[in-house]
Amino acid sequence: RVMACVLVIDQSPRNTRKSFWFDFLNQKTAFFHGGEKYARQTNFPVFFALQKREKRGYYSVELQLLSENPSQLPDGQLMEDYVNRLENMILQKPEEWLWSHRRWKHKQES
C-alpha cells in the first residue's frame, strides 16, 4: 500500500511575509512555506517531480528524492533544494516552461 500527498508549491504565494525568499532565475522570488512545513511535520519522504516532454502530447515524470527525513533538515533547506532543481529544469528547457502565471508579481519587503 502506497500513500502519497502531492503539493504544487511553485505558485506565487499571497502572504509574502510567511514565504521563503530565494534567488530564482536571477530575481528574489517568494515560495510557499506550507509544503516544507507539512513535510517536516509528517516526516514523509519528499520527491521532486522532474517533468520531461518526450514528444508532442507525451510527457514523462521522474521522481527524484529530495529528502528521506525532512524533519531533520534545517529550516528552509528543503525549499532551497526544490527551488534549485526547479531552476535547473527550467534552464535546461526554457521553451517548455509556462510563463503566464506571473511568478514575480510580489516584491520582497525590506
C-alpha positions as CSV (number, residue, x, y, z in Angstrom):
1,R,0.0,0.0,0.0
2,V,1.4,3.4,-1.0
3,M,0.3,6.7,0.3
4,A,1.2,9.9,-1.4
5,C,0.5,13.6,-0.9
6,V,1.2,15.9,-3.8
7,L,1.8,19.6,-3.3
8,V,2.2,22.1,-6.0
9,I,4.4,24.7,-4.4
10,D,5.8,26.8,-7.1
11,Q,2.9,29.1,-7.4
12,S,3.1,32.7,-6.2
13,P,2.0,33.0,-2.5
14,R,-0.4,35.7,-1.3
15,N,1.2,36.2,2.1
16,T,4.8,37.1,1.3
17,R,5.7,37.7,4.9
18,K,5.4,34.0,5.6
19,S,7.1,32.9,2.4
20,F,10.6,31.6,1.8
21,W,12.5,34.0,-0.5
22,F,15.2,32.7,-2.8
23,D,17.2,33.9,-5.8
24,F,15.3,32.2,-8.6
25,L,16.1,32.9,-12.3
26,N,18.2,35.9,-11.1
27,Q,15.3,37.5,-9.1
28,K,14.3,37.4,-5.5
29,T,11.2,35.2,-5.5
30,A,8.7,34.1,-2.9
31,F,7.7,30.5,-2.4
32,F,5.0,29.0,-0.1
33,H,6.3,27.8,3.2
34,G,3.5,25.3,3.7
35,G,5.0,22.4,1.6
36,E,8.1,22.3,3.7
37,K,6.1,22.8,6.9
38,Y,3.9,19.9,6.1
39,A,6.8,17.7,5.1
40,R,8.6,18.5,8.4
41,Q,5.5,17.7,10.5
42,T,4.8,14.4,8.8
43,N,8.4,13.4,8.1
44,F,7.3,11.7,4.9
45,P,10.0,11.4,2.2
46,V,9.8,14.3,-0.3
47,F,10.4,13.9,-4.0
48,F,10.9,16.4,-6.8
49,A,8.9,15.6,-10.0
50,L,11.2,16.2,-12.9
51,Q,9.0,16.6,-15.9
52,K,10.1,16.0,-19.5
53,R,8.4,16.4,-22.8
54,E,9.1,13.3,-24.8
55,K,7.3,14.5,-27.9
56,R,4.1,16.4,-28.7
57,G,1.4,15.3,-26.3
58,Y,3.7,12.8,-24.4
59,Y,5.4,13.6,-21.1
60,S,7.3,11.6,-18.5
61,V,7.9,12.3,-14.9
62,E,11.0,11.2,-12.9
63,L,10.7,11.3,-9.2
64,Q,13.9,12.4,-7.5
65,L,14.4,12.1,-3.8
66,L,14.8,15.5,-2.1
67,S,14.8,14.2,1.5
68,E,14.1,10.9,3.2
69,N,13.8,12.6,6.6
70,P,12.7,16.3,6.1
71,S,12.2,16.9,9.8
72,Q,16.0,16.6,10.3
73,L,16.8,19.4,7.8
74,P,17.5,23.0,8.8
75,D,14.6,25.3,8.2
76,G,14.4,26.3,4.5
77,Q,16.8,23.7,3.3
78,L,14.1,21.5,1.7
79,M,12.6,24.5,-0.2
80,E,16.1,25.6,-1.3
81,D,16.8,22.2,-2.8
82,Y,13.4,22.2,-4.5
83,V,14.0,25.7,-5.9
84,N,17.4,24.7,-7.2
85,R,16.1,21.7,-9.0
86,L,13.2,23.7,-10.5
87,E,15.5,26.4,-11.7
88,N,17.8,23.8,-13.3
89,M,14.8,22.1,-15.0
90,I,13.7,25.4,-16.5
91,L,17.2,26.4,-17.6
92,Q,17.6,23.1,-19.5
93,K,14.4,23.6,-21.4
94,P,13.0,27.1,-21.0
95,E,10.7,26.7,-24.0
96,E,8.7,24.2,-22.1
97,W,8.1,26.4,-19.1
98,L,4.7,28.1,-18.6
99,W,5.5,31.8,-18.1
100,S,1.9,33.0,-17.9
101,H,1.5,32.6,-14.1
102,R,3.1,36.0,-13.2
103,R,5.7,34.5,-10.9
104,W,7.2,37.9,-9.9
105,K,4.1,39.9,-9.1
106,H,5.4,40.3,-5.5
107,K,8.4,42.1,-4.3
108,Q,10.3,41.3,-1.0
109,E,9.7,43.8,1.7
110,S,12.7,45.5,3.2
